[in-house]
Amino acid sequence: MLGQGAYGSVSKALHKKTGELYAIKMLSATSMAELDSIKKEIQILKLCDNEHIVKYYGSYFKDSNLWIVLEYCHAGSIIDLLNITQRKLN
């Protein structure tokens, strides 16, 4: 597990065939409002194509949870980096 949030957790995953690492965001949508918010996040991620934004690979339902497959960032999240370096974004 990489982290825990309001909607669920994020775990590191290994693609067995390719050896690639991914981040899997596992969400359990308990209300329609949450589901709408999650759908909006997925739509935004699909549109983003920039080396500075986490890449979206797909979404799947598994064990009553929504799994969002994302690029794994070896250095951690932007919040992790800001906390470690004690710097602000410019």
N, C-alpha and C positions, 0 to 999 in steps of 0.2 A: 504494500500500500504506500502510495506517495503522499496522499493527503485526504482530508475529510472536509466536506462542505455542507451547506444547508440542504441540498437535494440528494447528496450521496457521497461517493468516494471516487478517488482516482488511483488506479493501480498500474504498475509497469507490467507489460506483457511481452513475451518473446514469440515471434512467429517461427514455429519449428522448422518449416521448410527453407526459409530465407535467412534466418538468424537475425532479422531486423527487430529492433525494439520499438514498442508503441506504448502510448498512454491510453488506458481504457477508463473512460468516465462512466461509472455505473450509477444510474439514477432510478429512483422509484417515484414515479409521478402519482401522487395521492389525490390530487384535485385537478379539475379542468384548467384552472388558472395556472397551475404549475406546468401542465402539459403545454399550454399555449406559449409560455415563456421558454420552455425547452425547444419547442418547434422553431421559435424565432431565433434562438441561439444557433440551431443547426442550419437554418437558412442563411444566416450571416456568415457562418463558417464556410459554407459551400461557395459563397461568392468571393471569399478572400483568397487571393493568390499573390502572396508577397513573402519574400524570404524572412521577413521580420514578424510574421504572424504564423501561429501554429497551424499546420496543415491538417485538414479534415479528410479522413479516409472512408468513413461510412458509419451507419447506425444500425443496430440490431436489437431485437427483443430476445432476452434470454432469462429464464427463471423469473419471470414477471418483472424484470428490470429492463430499462433501456440502456444499452451499451453504446457509447459514442467513441469511436476509434480515432485517435489523434496522434499527431507526430509526438514522439518522446523527446523532450528537451533535456539533454544531459546535465545542463547547468541548473535546472530547476525552473521554477516560475519566475516571472518578472518581479514579483513581490520578494521571493527568496533572494534574488540578485540585489535588489535595492536594500534589503536588510543587511546582507553580508557586506556590501561595499559602502553602506551609509551615504550613498549619493542620491541625488534627485534626477529625474528625467528632465532633459532640456528640449 
